[in-house]
Amino acid sequence: MKKHKITQIEPGSIAEELELSVGDYLLTINGKEIVDIFDYQFLVEDEELEILIERADGEEWLLEVEKDYDEDLGLCFAESLMDNYRRCSNNCVFCFIDQNPPGMRETIYFKDDDTRLSFLQGNYVTLTNLQEKDIQRIIDYKLAPINISVHTTNEKLRCEMLHNRFAGRLKQYMDMLYKAEIPMNAQVVLCKGLNDGAELDKTISDLMEYAPYLESMSVVPVGLSKYREGLYPLEAFDKEDAKRLVGQIEKYQTIAMERFGYHFVHASDEWYINAGVEVPTAETYDGYVQLENGVGMTRLLYEELDAAIADYRDLPAKKMAKKEIRVSTISGMLIHEIMRDCAGRIHSAEPKFTMDVHAIKNEFFGERITVTGLLTGGDIARQLSGTDLGEALLLPQNCLKADEDIFLDDMTVEQLQKALQVPIVIVKCSGLDLFDTILALSKRRLPVDFCGRLEE
C-alpha cells in the first residue's frame, strides 16, 4: 500500500484537532488508496471521511471526520505531487533537452511528460504515456485546462516526430476530452520540412473541430542549439519562412473569428520579429491565453509599459523623479530592438530616466538561441565585463530558475554581481515592473553589493 509522509500540520486545522503529527503517514481515505494529490483533493471533498493513518511508531489509527464540503484537513506532504514525476517516453526530433551541453546540473536533463503538471504548473504534455483510464480519470475529476503538445494531427507523422508508436492515439484521447467538455489548449513546435506548410494547414483545420473546448493553439519555432551532433538534421526558419507562417496564421485567425468569435490560433512573437512585421494588437491575443509559450509577450510588454507611463504622468509632482538615473538591462538578440524601443519610451516620458539595453549573444547554447530566458550568467558576465552599467543592472527574472536565483549554467546572481561590481535588481518580465523599478531607484541609492529584488 502506498503511504504519504506528513511533513506539516496547519495550525487550527482538522489534522491538529485529530492530534496528527509530522512524521505520520496517510494511508487511505474512505478505504481508497491515494495515488497522488488529485486523488487526495477529490477524496477529502466528502463531508464524512474515514482516514487511515500510520503513526511514526507503526501503529495504525482509523479516524472518523465530519466536516464542511470545502474544508481541508490541513495536511502537507513530503512531495507536492504525492507521487514521483512521470518521465517522458518520447524521443522527439526537436527536444531541447537533447541539445543541452554536458556538465549541467542533473535536473536539467530530466525529461518530464507528466500530465498532472499540466494542471499544477501549466506544462504542455504529449499524452503518449497515458491510457484510456488516465484520460477517464481527468474527466471524472474534472481537471482543466489540459495543455497538449500536439505538433501534428497526422498520426503517422506524429509517431515519427515523437519516435513513439503510441503517439497516434492523440485524436482518440482528444475526442474523449472534447465529449466531456474538458477545456484544452494546444501547442505546435514547428519543424521545417516536417510539420509546416500543408501539414500545418491540416493540423490547424483538424484542431478547429475541437473548438470551443479547445480554447487556443500556438505555433512556436523549433529551438536549435549548437549541440545537435547525432540528432535529426533540422533547419532554422529564415525571414521568408517567418513571413509565410505569419500569413498562414492570419488566414486561419480570420476563419476562426467568423466561426467562433475569437482568433483560436496564434503565432509566437519570434515569427513576427523574425519576419520584420509588427506584432498584433492586444485584442488579437484573446486575453493572452498562451503567454507562457511566448505568444503576445511583446504586445503585453508595450501595453503594460504604456499604462505605467500614463499612471506616472498623473502623479503629483512631489511623487515624480527627483534625480537623473541611468541603469542598464540585458536582452537576448531576438528582442534587443524592442527593448531599446521600450527604453526610448521611458526616456521620452521622463527625461531623467535613461536605460541602456545590452544585447547578449548566447555563446553557451549557440547564437541560434536568441531568447532572453535562455541566457546564462557566464555569457552576461563575460560580455558586460568592463562596461559602465550605470547605477544598477536590471536583470529579467525569466533568466533564472523558478524557485532560486540561479542561471542555467549554475552561476548565481550574487556571483554575477561580484563579477560586474554593480547593484543587480531582479525585475519581473513586465513593463509595469520595469518602469516602477526605475522610478524606485531614482529615489534611492543602492549599495554596490546589492543583489536581489527591491522591497514592494
Backbone hydrogen bonds in HBPLUS format (Angstrom, degrees):
<---DONOR---> <-ACCEPTOR-->    atom                        ^
c    i                          cat <-CA-CA->   ^        H-A-AA   ^      H-
h    n   atom  resd res      DA  || num        DHA   H-A  angle D-A-AA Bond
n    s   type  num  typ     dist DA aas  dist angle  dist       angle   num
A0004-HIS N   A0026-LEU O   3.03 MM  22  5.13 159.3  2.07 140.1 146.7     1
A0026-LEU N   A0004-HIS O   2.88 MM  22  5.13 160.7  1.92 143.8 144.4     2
A0078-ALA N   A0005-LYS O   3.21 MM  73  5.90 144.0  2.35 153.2 158.5     3
A0006-ILE N   A0024-ASP O   2.82 MM  18  5.54 168.8  1.83 170.4 167.4     4
A0023-GLY N   A0006-ILE O   2.87 MM  17  5.47 164.4  1.89 152.3 156.8     5
A0007-THR N   A0076-CYS O   2.82 MM  69  5.66 158.0  1.87 136.8 143.9     6
A0076-CYS N   A0008-GLN O   3.01 MM  68  4.95 140.4  2.17 153.7 149.6     7
A0010-GLU N   A0074-GLY O   2.91 MM  64  4.85 173.2  1.91 144.7 146.9     8
A0013-SER N   A0010-GLU O   3.19 MM   3  5.54 147.9  2.29 138.9 135.6     9
A0017-GLU N   A0013-SER O   3.12 MM   4  6.49 156.0  2.18 146.5 153.0    10
A0018-LEU N   A0014-ILE O   2.89 MM   4  6.21 142.0  2.04 149.0 160.4    11
A0015-ALA N   A0073-LEU O   2.88 MM  58  5.53 153.5  1.96 164.2 160.6    12
A0020-LEU N   A0015-ALA O   3.11 MM   5  5.61 170.1  2.12 166.4 163.2    13
A0019-GLU N   A0016-GLU O   2.96 MM   3  4.99 155.3  2.02 103.5 111.0    14
A0024-ASP N   A0021-SER O   3.06 MM   3  5.70 162.7  2.09 136.1 137.5    15
A0025-TYR N   A0054-GLU O   2.77 MM  29  4.97 158.2  1.82 147.7 154.7    16
A0054-GLU N   A0025-TYR O   2.81 MM  29  4.97 165.0  1.83 147.2 152.5    17
A0027-LEU N   A0052-LEU O   2.85 MM  25  5.39 166.1  1.87 166.8 163.7    18
A0052-LEU N   A0028-THR O   3.01 MM  24  5.15 169.0  2.02 141.2 144.8    19
A0029-ILE N   A0032-LYS O   3.16 MM   3  5.38 155.8  2.22 140.4 143.7    20
A0032-LYS N   A0029-ILE O   3.02 MM   3  5.38 165.8  2.04 114.0 118.3    21
A0030-ASN N   A0050-GLU O   2.71 MM  20  4.78 165.4  1.73 146.5 151.7    22
A0040-TYR N   A0036-ASP O   3.17 MM   4  6.50 165.7  2.19 153.0 157.0    23
A0037-ILE N   A0081-LEU O   3.00 MM  44  5.29 146.2  2.12 137.4 134.5    24
A0041-GLN N   A0037-ILE O   2.87 MM   4  6.07 167.3  1.89 148.5 151.7    25
A0042-PHE N   A0038-PHE O   2.98 MM   4  6.00 154.1  2.05 141.8 148.9    26
A0043-LEU N   A0039-ASP O   2.89 MM   4  6.04 165.4  1.91 157.6 161.3    27
A0044-VAL N   A0040-TYR O   2.99 MM   4  6.09 161.4  2.02 157.3 161.5    28
A0045-GLU N   A0042-PHE O   3.44 MM   3  5.71 157.8  2.49 102.7 109.0    29
A0046-ASP N   A0043-LEU O   3.38 MM   3  6.22 163.4  2.41 119.6 122.2    30
A0067-LYS N   A0047-GLU O   2.86 MM  20  5.00 156.2  1.91 144.7 151.0    31
A0049-LEU N   A0065-VAL O   2.83 MM  16  5.01 163.9  1.86 147.8 153.3    32
A0065-VAL N   A0049-LEU O   2.83 MM  16  5.01 159.1  1.88 147.8 150.6    33
A0051-ILE N   A0063-LEU O   2.76 MM  12  5.07 162.0  1.79 152.1 155.9    34
A0063-LEU N   A0051-ILE O   2.82 MM  12  5.07 170.1  1.83 149.7 150.0    35
A0053-ILE N   A0061-TRP O   2.77 MM   8  5.04 168.6  1.78 156.7 160.6    36
A0061-TRP N   A0053-ILE O   2.72 MM   8  5.04 159.3  1.76 149.1 156.5    37
A0055-ARG N   A0059-GLU O   2.64 MM   4  5.18 167.5  1.65 172.1 167.9    38
A0058-GLY N   A0055-ARG O   2.86 MM   3  5.22 164.1  1.88 118.4 121.7    39
A0071-GLU N   A0068-ASP O   3.20 MM   3  5.19 167.1  2.22 109.4 112.3    40
A0082-MET N   A0079-GLU O   2.86 MM   3  4.81 139.0  2.03  99.2 112.3    41
A0113-ASP N   A0086-ARG O   3.15 MM  27  6.10 166.1  2.17 153.1 155.2    42
A0088-CYS N   A0111-LYS O   2.77 MM  23  5.32 153.5  1.84 134.8 135.8    43
A0091-ASN N   A0162-LEU O   2.91 MM  71  5.49 174.7  1.91 146.1 147.3    44
A0095-CYS N   A0092-CYS O   3.32 MM   3  5.23 169.6  2.33 104.8 107.9    45
A0093-VAL N   A0161-MET O   2.93 MM  68  5.62 150.7  2.02 158.9 167.2    46
A0099-GLN N   A0096-PHE O   2.86 MM   3  5.03 147.6  1.97 103.7 114.5    47
A0100-ASN N   A0097-ILE O   3.30 MM   3  5.47 162.7  2.33 111.8 111.3    48
A0108-ILE N   A0105-ARG O   3.01 MM   3  5.77 150.3  2.10 122.0 129.9    49
A0109-TYR N   A0106-GLU O   3.07 MM   3  5.73 145.3  2.19 116.4 124.4    50
A0110-PHE N   A0107-THR O   3.23 MM   3  5.22 159.2  2.28 101.6 107.9    51
A0117-LEU N   A0114-ASP O   2.88 MM   3  5.62 148.0  1.98 121.4 129.8    52
A0118-SER N   A0115-THR O   2.96 MM   3  5.30 149.8  2.05 107.0 116.6    53
A0119-PHE N   A0116-ARG O   3.21 MM   3  5.56 133.5  2.44 101.9 112.0    54
A0120-LEU N   A0116-ARG O   3.17 MM   4  6.46 148.8  2.28 140.4 149.7    55
A0121-GLN N   A0117-LEU O   2.78 MM   4  5.24 157.6  1.83 130.4 137.6    56
A0123-ASN N   A0117-LEU O   3.28 MM   6  5.65 158.2  2.33 123.4 118.9    57
A0122-GLY N   A0118-SER O   3.17 MM   4  4.39 130.2  2.43 101.9 111.4    58
A0125-VAL N   A0147-ASN O   2.98 MM  22  6.36 160.9  2.02 144.6 145.8    59
A0149-SER N   A0125-VAL O   2.74 MM  24  5.22 164.5  1.76 125.5 130.7    60
A0130-LEU N   A0127-LEU O   3.42 MM   3  5.53 153.4  2.50 111.9 110.7    61
A0134-ASP N   A0131-GLN O   2.91 MM   3  5.32 132.5  2.14 109.0 121.9    62
A0135-ILE N   A0131-GLN O   3.23 MM   4  6.69 153.9  2.30 152.5 159.9    63
A0136-GLN N   A0132-GLU O   2.86 MM   4  6.12 158.0  1.90 152.2 159.1    64
A0137-ARG N   A0133-LYS O   2.96 MM   4  6.11 142.5  2.11 133.6 143.3    65
A0138-ILE N   A0134-ASP O   3.16 MM   4  6.50 150.2  2.25 142.6 149.2    66
A0139-ILE N   A0135-ILE O   3.06 MM   4  6.42 154.3  2.13 146.9 154.0    67
A0140-ASP N   A0136-GLN O   2.74 MM   4  6.00 161.9  1.77 153.7 158.9    68
A0141-TYR N   A0137-ARG O   2.95 MM   4  6.04 158.8  2.00 147.9 153.0    69
A0142-LYS N   A0138-ILE O   2.93 MM   4  5.82 110.2  2.43 130.6 147.1    70
A0143-LEU N   A0138-ILE O   3.05 MM   5  5.29 160.1  2.09 149.1 153.9    71
A0142-LYS N   A0139-ILE O   3.12 MM   3  4.89 146.1  2.24  94.6 104.9    72
A0146-ILE N   A0183-PRO O   3.07 MM  37  6.58 155.9  2.13 145.0 147.0    73
A0185-ASN N   A0146-ILE O   3.03 MM  39  6.39 145.9  2.15 148.0 148.5    74
A0148-ILE N   A0185-ASN O   2.79 MM  37  6.09 173.9  1.80 155.3 154.6    75
A0187-GLN N   A0148-ILE O   2.91 MM  39  6.25 134.8  2.12 159.9 162.2    76
A0150-VAL N   A0187-GLN O   2.89 MM  37  5.71 134.5  2.10 146.2 159.4    77
A0152-THR N   A0150-VAL O   2.76 MM   2  5.46 145.6  1.88  96.1  90.3    78
A0151-HIS N   A0187-GLN O   3.20 MM  36  6.45 152.6  2.28 136.8 143.6    79
A0158-ARG N   A0154-ASN O   2.78 MM   4  5.96 157.0  1.83 160.6 168.3    80
A0159-CYS N   A0155-GLU O   3.04 MM   4  6.27 160.5  2.08 149.6 154.0    81
A0160-GLU N   A0156-LYS O   3.08 MM   4  6.37 150.5  2.17 144.0 152.5    82
A0161-MET N   A0157-LEU O   2.80 MM   4  6.03 162.2  1.83 156.0 160.5    83
A0162-LEU N   A0158-ARG O   2.93 MM   4  5.95 158.2  1.98 150.4 155.6    84
A0163-HIS N   A0159-CYS O   2.84 MM   4  5.43 114.0  2.28 127.1 142.0    85
A0164-ASN N   A0159-CYS O   3.12 MM   5  5.12 146.6  2.23 133.1 142.8    86
A0167-ALA N   A0164-ASN O   3.08 MM   3  5.47 166.7  2.10 115.5 119.3    87
A0169-ARG N   A0166-PHE O   3.17 MM   3  5.93 165.6  2.19 124.0 125.1    88
A0172-GLN N   A0169-ARG O   3.03 MM   3  5.36 113.8  2.48 108.7 124.6    89
A0173-TYR N   A0169-ARG O   3.13 MM   4  6.44 157.5  2.18 159.6 166.5    90
A0174-MET N   A0170-LEU O   2.84 MM   4  6.09 163.4  1.87 160.0 165.6    91
A0175-ASP N   A0171-LYS O   2.80 MM   4  5.88 149.0  1.89 148.7 156.5    92
A0176-MET N   A0172-GLN O   3.30 MM   4  6.58 152.5  2.38 137.6 143.8    93
A0177-LEU N   A0173-TYR O   3.05 MM   4  6.39 160.4  2.09 149.9 155.0    94
A0178-TYR N   A0174-MET O   2.83 MM   4  5.94 156.1  1.89 146.1 153.1    95
A0179-LYS N   A0175-ASP O   2.95 MM   4  6.12 166.2  1.97 151.9 155.0    96
A0180-ALA N   A0176-MET O   3.13 MM   4  6.28 140.1  2.29 138.9 149.4    97
A0182-ILE N   A0177-LEU O   2.95 MM   5  5.26 177.2  1.95 156.2 155.3    98
A0181-GLU N   A0178-TYR O   2.91 MM   3  4.93 158.2  1.96 105.7 112.1    99
A0184-MET N   A0213-TYR O   2.70 MM  29  5.99 151.9  1.78 159.5 155.7   100
A0215-GLU N   A0184-MET O   2.77 MM  31  5.92 150.9  1.85 159.1 156.8   101
A0186-ALA N   A0216-SER O   2.88 MM  30  6.23 150.6  1.97 139.5 149.3   102
A0218-SER N   A0186-ALA O   2.99 MM  32  6.43 141.8  2.13 132.8 142.3   103
A0188-VAL N   A0218-SER O   2.82 MM  30  6.09 139.6  1.98 148.0 161.3   104
A0220-VAL N   A0188-VAL O   2.90 MM  32  6.26 166.2  1.92 167.6 172.2   105
A0190-LEU N   A0220-VAL O   2.77 MM  30  5.96 164.8  1.79 161.7 166.4   106
A0222-VAL N   A0190-LEU O   3.08 MM  32  5.65 141.0  2.24 161.3 150.9   107
A0194-LEU N   A0191-CYS O   3.07 MM   3  5.53 162.7  2.10 135.8 135.7   108
A0199-GLU N   A0196-ASP O   3.10 MM   3  5.41 130.9  2.35 147.5 137.2   109
A0200-LEU N   A0197-GLY O   3.13 MM   3  5.36 121.5  2.49 100.1 113.7   110
A0201-ASP N   A0197-GLY O   3.09 MM   4  6.49 152.2  2.17 146.4 154.8   111
A0202-LYS N   A0198-ALA O   3.05 MM   4  6.35 158.7  2.10 147.5 151.9   112
A0203-THR N   A0199-GLU O   2.97 MM   4  6.26 159.2  2.02 146.7 152.5   113
A0204-ILE N   A0200-LEU O   2.88 MM   4  6.08 171.8  1.89 159.5 160.4   114
A0205-SER N   A0201-ASP O   2.98 MM   4  6.11 168.2  1.99 151.7 155.6   115
A0206-ASP N   A0202-LYS O   2.82 MM   4  5.94 163.4  1.84 153.0 158.0   116
A0207-LEU N   A0203-THR O   2.92 MM   4  6.05 162.4  1.95 149.7 154.8   117
A0208-MET N   A0204-ILE O   2.96 MM   4  6.14 142.3  2.11 147.8 157.5   118
A0209-GLU N   A0206-ASP O   3.14 MM   3  5.61 146.6  2.26 107.3 116.2   119
A0210-TYR N   A0207-LEU O   2.97 MM   3  5.47 161.3  2.00 114.1 120.3   120
A0211-ALA N   A0208-MET O   3.11 MM   3  5.40 165.6  2.13 110.0 114.5   121
A0214-LEU N   A0210-TYR O   2.85 MM   4  5.24 151.3  1.93 124.7 129.1   122
A0217-MET N   A0264-PHE O   2.88 MM  47  6.24 142.2  2.02 158.8 156.7   123
A0266-HIS N   A0217-MET O   2.88 MM  49  6.28 145.5  2.00 148.0 159.2   124
A0219-VAL N   A0266-HIS O   2.87 MM  47  6.29 140.1  2.03 157.7 168.5   125
A0268-SER N   A0219-VAL O   3.11 MM  49  6.15 161.0  2.14 158.8 153.8   126
A0226-LYS N   A0365-PHE O   2.66 MM 139  5.88 153.4  1.73 161.0 166.1   127
A0231-LEU N   A0228-ARG O   3.02 MM   3  5.29 165.0  2.04 131.2 131.4   128
A0234-LEU N   A0232-TYR O   2.89 MM   2  5.93 117.6  2.28 118.6 102.2   129
A0242-ALA N   A0238-ASP O   2.99 MM   4  6.31 157.7  2.04 152.9 159.2   130
A0243-LYS N   A0239-LYS O   2.97 MM   4  6.29 154.7  2.03 149.3 155.9   131
A0244-ARG N   A0240-GLU O   3.04 MM   4  6.31 160.8  2.07 149.1 153.7   132
A0245-LEU N   A0241-ASP O   2.93 MM   4  6.22 158.7  1.98 151.6 157.8   133
A0246-VAL N   A0242-ALA O   2.95 MM   4  6.18 162.3  1.98 152.2 156.4   134
A0247-GLY N   A0243-LYS O   3.07 MM   4  6.33 162.9  2.10 149.8 153.9   135
A0248-GLN N   A0244-ARG O   2.90 MM   4  6.12 151.5  1.98 147.5 156.1   136
A0249-ILE N   A0245-LEU O   2.90 MM   4  6.16 161.8  1.93 157.0 160.7   137
A0250-GLU N   A0246-VAL O   2.95 MM   4  6.15 162.8  1.98 151.6 156.6   138
A0251-LYS N   A0247-GLY O   3.06 MM   4  6.23 147.8  2.16 141.4 149.3   139
A0252-TYR N   A0248-GLN O   3.33 MM   4  6.69 159.0  2.38 146.7 150.6   140
A0253-GLN N   A0249-ILE O   2.88 MM   4  6.14 144.4  2.01 148.9 160.4   141
A0254-THR N   A0250-GLU O   3.08 MM   4  6.28 151.6  2.16 144.3 150.0   142
A0255-ILE N   A0251-LYS O   3.24 MM   4  6.60 156.5  2.30 142.4 148.4   143
A0256-ALA N   A0252-TYR O   2.84 MM   4  6.00 161.8  1.87 147.2 152.5   144
A0257-MET N   A0253-GLN O   2.89 MM   4  6.05 156.7  1.95 146.9 152.8   145
A0258-GLU N   A0254-THR O   3.20 MM   4  6.44 154.2  2.27 144.0 150.2   146
A0259-ARG N   A0255-ILE O   3.00 MM   4  6.28 151.2  2.09 147.8 156.3   147
A0260-PHE N   A0256-ALA O   2.66 MM   4  5.51 169.8  1.67 157.6 161.3   148
A0261-GLY N   A0257-MET O   3.04 MM   4  4.31 132.0  2.28 103.2 115.7   149
A0265-VAL N   A0263-HIS O   2.62 MM   2  5.80 137.7  1.80 117.5 102.6   150
A0271-TRP N   A0268-SER O   3.14 MM   3  6.06 141.6  2.30 125.2 131.4   151
A0269-ASP N   A0294-GLY O   2.94 MM  25  6.05 174.2  1.94 156.0 154.3   152
A0273-ILE N   A0269-ASP O   3.04 MM   4  6.29 171.5  2.05 164.2 166.8   153
A0274-ASN N   A0270-GLU O   2.80 MM   4  5.81 168.3  1.81 153.6 157.6   154
A0275-ALA N   A0271-TRP O   2.92 MM   4  5.92 137.1  2.10 136.9 148.8   155
A0276-GLY N   A0272-TYR O   3.01 MM   4  6.10 118.2  2.41 135.0 149.4   156
A0277-VAL N   A0272-TYR O   3.02 MM   5  5.28 159.9  2.06 155.2 155.7   157
A0276-GLY N   A0273-ILE O   3.11 MM   3  5.12 144.4  2.24  97.1 107.8   158
A0284-THR N   A0281-THR O   3.09 MM   3  5.54 139.9  2.25 109.4 119.7   159
A0285-TYR N   A0282-ALA O   3.12 MM   3  5.72 151.9  2.20 115.2 122.2   160
A0286-ASP N   A0283-GLU O   3.35 MM   3  5.88 169.6  2.37 117.1 117.8   161
A0288-TYR N   A0285-TYR O   2.91 MM   3  4.98 131.2  2.15 103.2 117.9   162
A0293-ASN N   A0290-GLN O   3.07 MM   3  5.54 151.9  2.15 111.1 119.6   163
A0295-VAL N   A0290-GLN O   3.31 MM   5  5.45 149.1  2.41 139.9 138.9   164
A0294-GLY N   A0291-LEU O   2.89 MM   3  5.27 149.2  1.99 121.4 121.8   165
A0300-LEU N   A0296-GLY O   2.94 MM   4  6.06 165.8  1.96 156.6 161.1   166
A0301-LEU N   A0297-MET O   2.91 MM   4  6.01 150.1  2.00 140.5 148.8   167
A0302-TYR N   A0298-THR O   3.08 MM   4  6.42 160.1  2.12 152.5 156.5   168
A0303-GLU N   A0299-ARG O   2.89 MM   4  6.16 163.4  1.92 152.0 157.2   169
A0304-GLU N   A0300-LEU O   2.87 MM   4  6.00 168.8  1.89 154.3 156.7   170
A0305-LEU N   A0301-LEU O   2.95 MM   4  6.04 158.9  1.99 146.5 153.0   171
A0306-ASP N   A0302-TYR O   2.86 MM   4  6.00 167.0  1.88 155.0 158.4   172
A0307-ALA N   A0303-GLU O   3.00 MM   4  6.18 152.5  2.08 143.3 151.2   173
A0308-ALA N   A0304-GLU O   2.89 MM   4  6.12 155.1  1.96 147.2 153.9   174
A0309-ILE N   A0305-LEU O   2.91 MM   4  6.16 155.4  1.97 150.6 157.3   175
A0310-ALA N   A0306-ASP O   2.92 MM   4  6.13 156.2  1.98 144.0 150.7   176
A0311-ASP N   A0307-ALA O   2.95 MM   4  6.20 156.8  2.00 147.8 153.8   177
A0312-TYR N   A0308-ALA O   2.94 MM   4  6.13 150.1  2.03 141.3 150.0   178
A0313-ARG N   A0309-ILE O   2.97 MM   4  6.26 155.6  2.03 150.7 156.2   179
A0314-ASP N   A0311-ASP O   3.13 MM   3  5.20 138.4  2.31  96.8 108.7   180
A0315-LEU N   A0312-TYR O   3.01 MM   3  5.26 160.1  2.05 108.7 115.2   181
A0319-LYS N   A0316-PRO O   2.93 MM   3  5.67 157.0  1.98 123.5 130.3   182
A0320-MET N   A0317-ALA O   3.13 MM   3  5.28 161.9  2.17 107.6 113.2   183
A0325-ILE N   A0352-LYS O   2.86 MM  27  6.17 164.5  1.88 165.3 162.2   184
A0354-THR N   A0325-ILE O   2.99 MM  29  6.30 148.6  2.09 159.4 165.4   185
A0391-GLU N   A0326-ARG O   2.79 MM  65  6.06 162.2  1.82 174.2 169.7   186
A0327-VAL N   A0354-THR O   2.91 MM  27  6.38 158.0  1.95 161.2 165.0   187
A0356-ASP N   A0327-VAL O   2.89 MM  29  6.33 161.8  1.93 153.7 153.4   188
A0328-SER N   A0392-ALA O   2.98 MM  64  6.37 158.0  2.03 160.0 166.5   189
A0394-LEU N   A0328-SER O   2.70 MM  66  6.03 173.6  1.70 159.1 159.2   190
A0329-THR N   A0356-ASP O   2.87 MM  27  6.34 142.4  2.02 163.4 173.2   191
A0358-HIS N   A0329-THR O   2.92 MM  29  6.23 169.1  1.93 152.9 155.8   192
A0331-SER N   A0358-HIS O   3.12 MM  27  6.36 143.7  2.25 149.3 147.0   193
A0360-ILE N   A0331-SER O   2.94 MM  29  6.11 163.3  1.97 171.9 176.9   194
A0334-LEU N   A0370-THR O   3.05 MM  36  5.09 170.5  2.06 133.6 134.6   195
A0339-MET N   A0335-ILE O   2.87 MM   4  6.12 162.2  1.90 158.1 162.0   196
A0340-ARG N   A0336-HIS O   2.92 MM   4  6.22 148.6  2.02 147.2 156.8   197
A0341-ASP N   A0337-GLU O   2.93 MM   4  6.13 147.7  2.04 139.6 148.2   198
A0342-CYS N   A0338-ILE O   2.93 MM   4  6.31 151.4  2.01 146.0 154.1   199
A0343-ALA N   A0339-MET O   2.89 MM   4  6.17 153.3  1.96 143.7 151.0   200
A0344-GLY N   A0340-ARG O   2.92 MM   4  6.22 149.5  2.02 143.7 151.8   201
A0345-ARG N   A0341-ASP O   2.96 MM   4  6.31 151.2  2.04 147.5 155.2   202
A0346-ILE N   A0342-CYS O   2.95 MM   4  6.24 156.9  2.01 151.2 157.4   203
A0347-HIS N   A0343-ALA O   2.98 MM   4  6.22 160.3  2.02 147.8 153.0   204
A0348-SER N   A0344-GLY O   2.92 MM   4  6.08 153.5  1.99 146.0 153.5   205
A0349-ALA N   A0345-ARG O   3.01 MM   4  6.18 151.5  2.10 143.4 150.6   206
A0350-GLU N   A0346-ILE O   2.97 MM   4  6.16 152.4  2.04 147.5 155.3   207
A0353-PHE N   A0350-GLU O   2.82 MM   3  5.67 168.5  1.83 131.3 135.3   208
A0363-GLU N   A0361-LYS O   3.07 MM   2  5.88 117.2  2.48 111.0  94.5   209
A0366-GLY N   A0362-ASN O   2.98 MM   4  5.43 130.3  2.23 122.8 137.4   210
A0369-ILE N   A0366-GLY O   3.06 MM   3  5.90 164.8  2.08 123.1 128.0   211
A0375-LEU N   A0372-THR O   3.08 MM   3  5.56 158.5  2.13 125.8 124.1   212
A0380-ILE N   A0376-THR O   3.13 MM   4  6.40 163.6  2.16 151.2 155.9   213
A0381-ALA N   A0377-GLY O   2.84 MM   4  5.99 164.9  1.86 154.0 158.4   214
A0382-ARG N   A0378-GLY O   2.99 MM   4  6.14 167.6  2.00 150.9 154.1   215
A0383-GLN N   A0379-ASP O   3.03 MM   4  6.05 165.8  2.05 148.8 153.1   216
A0384-LEU N   A0380-ILE O   3.00 MM   4  5.94 137.9  2.18 145.5 154.7   217
A0385-SER N   A0381-ALA O   3.06 MM   4  5.78 116.0  2.48 138.2 150.0   218
A0387-THR N   A0384-LEU O   2.95 MM   3  5.32 161.1  1.99 138.6 137.7   219
A0393-LEU N   A0423-PRO O   2.84 MM  30  6.26 160.1  1.88 162.0 168.6   220
A0425-VAL N   A0393-LEU O   2.94 MM  32  6.20 160.5  1.98 151.0 157.3   221
A0395-LEU N   A0425-VAL O   2.85 MM  30  5.99 159.6  1.89 143.1 150.2   222
A0427-VAL N   A0395-LEU O   2.95 MM  32  5.93 162.4  1.98 142.5 147.0   223
A0399-CYS N   A0396-PRO O   3.21 MM   3  6.03 167.7  2.22 122.9 125.1   224
A0397-GLN N   A0427-VAL O   2.83 MM  30  5.58 144.9  1.95 170.4 163.7   225
A0400-LEU N   A0397-GLN O   3.07 MM   3  5.72 167.4  2.09 122.1 126.1   226
A0401-LYS N   A0406-ILE O   2.91 MM   5  5.63 150.2  2.00 152.8 161.4   227
A0404-GLU N   A0401-LYS O   3.37 MM   3  5.24 166.5  2.39 103.5 107.5   228
A0406-ILE N   A0404-GLU O   2.86 MM   2  5.56 134.0  2.07 107.0  92.9   229
A0413-VAL N   A0405-ASP O   3.28 MM   8  5.91 155.4  2.35 144.5 142.2   230
A0407-PHE N   A0411-MET O   2.85 MM   4  5.44 174.9  1.86 165.8 166.0   231
A0410-ASP N   A0407-PHE O   3.01 MM   3  5.21 156.1  2.07 114.9 116.6   232
A0416-LEU N   A0412-THR O   3.06 MM   4  6.43 153.4  2.14 146.3 153.5   233
A0417-GLN N   A0413-VAL O   2.85 MM   4  6.13 155.6  1.91 150.2 157.2   234
A0418-LYS N   A0414-GLU O   3.01 MM   4  6.28 155.5  2.07 146.6 152.5   235
A0419-ALA N   A0415-GLN O   3.00 MM   4  6.22 148.3  2.11 141.9 150.7   236
A0420-LEU N   A0416-LEU O   2.96 MM   4  6.19 152.3  2.04 151.9 158.6   237
A0421-GLN N   A0417-GLN O   2.72 MM   4  5.54 139.3  1.88 146.1 156.5   238
A0424-ILE N   A0450-PHE O   3.01 MM  26  6.18 161.5  2.04 141.1 142.3   239
A0452-GLY N   A0424-ILE O   3.05 MM  28  6.39 158.2  2.09 153.7 160.3   240
A0426-ILE N   A0452-GLY O   2.83 MM  26  5.54 157.9  1.87 129.8 137.4   241
A0430-SER N   A0428-LYS O   2.82 MM   2  5.53 139.2  1.99 101.7  90.4   242
A0434-LEU N   A0430-SER O   3.02 MM   4  6.20 157.2  2.08 149.4 156.4   243
A0435-PHE N   A0431-GLY O   3.06 MM   4  6.21 170.6  2.07 149.9 151.4   244
A0436-ASP N   A0432-LEU O   2.95 MM   4  6.06 170.5  1.95 154.9 158.0   245
A0437-THR N   A0433-ASP O   2.91 MM   4  5.84 147.3  2.02 139.7 147.7   246
A0438-ILE N   A0434-LEU O   3.24 MM   4  6.52 159.3  2.29 146.1 150.7   247
A0439-LEU N   A0435-PHE O   2.95 MM   4  6.24 161.5  1.99 154.9 160.6   248
A0440-ALA N   A0436-ASP O   2.88 MM   4  6.05 156.2  1.93 142.9 149.4   249
A0441-LEU N   A0437-THR O   2.91 MM   4  6.14 154.6  1.98 147.5 154.5   250
A0442-SER N   A0438-ILE O   3.01 MM   4  6.22 135.9  2.21 141.9 153.3   251
A0442-SER N   A0439-LEU O   3.19 MM   3  5.17 130.0  2.46  93.4 106.6   252
A0443-LYS N   A0440-ALA O   3.11 MM   3  5.45 155.1  2.18 105.8 113.5   253
A0444-ARG N   A0441-LEU O   3.30 MM   3  5.23 170.2  2.31 103.8 106.5   254
A0450-PHE N   A0447-PRO O   2.98 MM   3  5.43 159.7  2.02 124.7 124.0   255
